[in-house]
Amino acid sequence: MNKKQVMEDIRRHLEENSSRLTPQREAVIQVLMSHDAGHLSAEEIYLHTKKLLPEIGLATVYRSLELLEKLSVVYKLEYGDGQSRYELVRSNEEHYHHHLICQGCGAISEFNDDLLGDIEARIAEEADFEVTDHCLRFFGYCSKCRSHKEDA
């Protein structure tokens, strides 16, 4: 799906939820689309958004992210480093992708294979609980950090 269609889908979704796609929200979404695998913090989103809308304030970015998260347009991700990160919800994903977080350099990469189908079925059967989504984070060391550890 192209960026124009994604933006139109988001506009429609916001309107269905009694909200508007303001220029500020649109700029935040454009930044997230252009940094698709970036897992940006609110401050990083603000710095990039300021290039598109110089008059935007950090508080506006935070409010926009809060609303977009509430309306399931963005995911708010916590990686244990005290800083929330954000990414767009991908409407074509059946399930949430998983994240690999390097404890050495802080790099975040994605793993896009859903390995939890059997676990979800077991939870549904044994706990009478319908799983609608899940998030899995793996913490460890990327190949660069491992090679630096071995060289030391």
C-alpha positions as CSV (number, residue, x, y, z in Angstrom):
1,M,0.0,0.0,0.0
2,N,1.4,3.4,-0.9
3,K,1.9,6.3,1.5
4,K,-1.0,8.3,0.1
5,Q,-3.4,5.4,0.6
6,V,-2.1,4.8,4.1
7,M,-2.7,8.4,5.0
8,E,-6.2,8.3,3.5
9,D,-7.0,5.2,5.5
10,I,-5.7,6.9,8.7
11,R,-7.8,10.0,7.9
12,R,-10.9,7.9,7.5
13,H,-10.1,6.0,10.7
14,L,-9.7,9.2,12.7
15,E,-13.0,10.6,11.3
16,E,-14.8,7.4,12.2
17,N,-13.6,8.0,15.8
18,S,-14.6,11.6,15.9
19,S,-11.1,13.0,15.4
20,R,-9.5,14.9,12.6
21,L,-6.2,14.4,10.7
22,T,-4.7,17.8,11.6
23,P,-1.6,19.1,9.9
24,Q,0.4,18.3,13.1
25,R,-0.9,14.7,13.3
26,E,-0.3,14.2,9.6
27,A,3.3,15.4,10.0
28,V,3.9,13.0,12.9
29,I,2.5,10.2,10.7
30,Q,4.7,11.2,7.8
31,V,7.7,11.0,10.0
32,L,6.8,7.6,11.2
33,M,6.2,6.4,7.6
34,S,9.6,7.7,6.5
35,H,11.3,6.0,9.4
36,D,9.4,2.8,9.2
37,A,11.9,0.6,11.0
38,G,13.3,3.4,13.1
39,H,11.4,2.8,16.4
40,L,11.6,6.5,17.2
41,S,11.2,8.2,20.5
42,A,8.8,11.1,20.9
43,E,11.7,13.5,21.0
44,E,13.2,12.1,17.8
45,I,9.7,12.3,16.2
46,Y,9.5,15.9,17.3
47,L,12.9,16.8,15.8
48,H,12.0,15.3,12.4
49,T,8.5,16.7,12.5
50,K,9.9,20.2,13.2
51,K,11.6,20.0,9.8
52,L,8.1,19.6,8.2
53,L,6.3,22.0,10.5
54,P,8.7,24.4,12.2
55,E,6.0,25.9,14.5
56,I,5.1,22.5,16.1
57,G,5.8,22.0,19.8
58,L,7.0,19.0,21.7
59,A,3.7,18.9,23.7
60,T,1.7,18.7,20.4
61,V,3.8,15.8,19.3
62,Y,3.2,14.0,22.6
63,R,-0.6,14.7,22.4
64,S,-0.7,13.5,18.8
65,L,1.1,10.3,19.7
66,E,-1.2,9.7,22.7
67,L,-4.3,10.1,20.5
68,L,-2.9,8.0,17.7
69,E,-2.0,5.2,20.1
70,K,-5.4,5.4,21.7
71,L,-7.0,5.0,18.2
72,S,-4.6,2.1,17.3
73,V,-2.8,4.0,14.6
74,V,0.6,3.7,16.3
75,Y,2.1,1.3,18.7
76,K,3.8,2.6,21.8
77,L,6.8,0.3,22.6
78,E,8.7,0.0,25.8
79,Y,12.1,-1.6,25.7
80,G,13.2,-1.2,29.3
81,D,15.4,1.8,28.6
82,G,13.0,4.4,30.2
83,Q,12.1,5.8,26.8
84,S,8.9,5.0,24.8
85,R,9.3,4.4,21.1
86,Y,6.6,4.5,18.4
87,E,5.8,2.9,15.1
88,L,2.8,2.8,12.8
89,V,0.4,0.0,13.1
90,R,0.6,-2.0,9.9
91,S,-2.9,-2.8,8.8
92,N,-1.7,-5.7,6.7
93,E,-0.1,-7.5,9.6
94,E,-2.2,-10.4,11.0
95,H,-0.1,-10.2,14.2
96,Y,2.3,-7.9,15.7
97,H,5.9,-8.4,14.7
98,H,8.6,-9.1,17.3
99,H,11.6,-7.0,18.3
100,L,15.2,-7.9,18.9
101,I,16.9,-5.4,21.3
102,C,20.7,-5.3,21.6
103,Q,21.8,-4.6,25.1
104,G,25.2,-3.5,23.9
105,C,24.4,-0.8,21.3
106,G,20.7,-0.4,21.7
107,A,19.9,-1.4,18.1
108,I,16.3,-2.6,17.6
109,S,15.5,-4.9,14.7
110,E,12.4,-6.8,13.8
111,F,11.6,-10.5,13.5
112,N,8.5,-11.0,11.4
113,D,7.6,-14.7,11.9
114,D,4.7,-15.5,14.2
115,L,5.9,-18.3,16.4
116,L,3.1,-18.1,19.0
117,G,0.1,-19.6,17.2
118,D,0.2,-22.8,19.2
119,I,0.6,-21.0,22.4
120,E,-2.4,-18.7,21.6
121,A,-4.5,-21.8,20.8
122,R,-3.6,-23.4,24.1
123,I,-4.4,-20.2,26.0
124,A,-7.8,-20.0,24.3
125,E,-8.6,-23.6,25.1
126,E,-7.2,-23.8,28.7
127,A,-8.0,-20.3,29.9
128,D,-11.0,-19.5,27.8
129,F,-9.3,-16.3,26.7
130,E,-9.4,-14.9,23.2
131,V,-6.0,-13.5,22.3
132,T,-6.3,-10.6,19.9
133,D,-2.6,-9.5,19.7
134,H,0.7,-10.1,21.4
135,C,4.1,-8.5,21.7
136,L,7.4,-10.3,22.2
137,R,10.7,-8.8,22.9
138,F,14.1,-10.6,22.8
139,F,17.0,-9.0,24.6
140,G,20.6,-10.0,23.7
141,Y,23.6,-8.9,21.7
142,C,23.8,-8.2,18.0
143,S,26.7,-9.6,15.9
144,K,28.7,-6.4,16.1
145,C,28.5,-6.2,19.9
146,R,29.3,-9.9,20.2
147,S,32.4,-9.5,18.0
148,H,33.5,-6.4,20.1
149,K,33.1,-8.5,23.3
150,E,35.2,-11.3,21.8
151,D,37.9,-8.9,20.7
152,A,38.2,-7.4,24.2
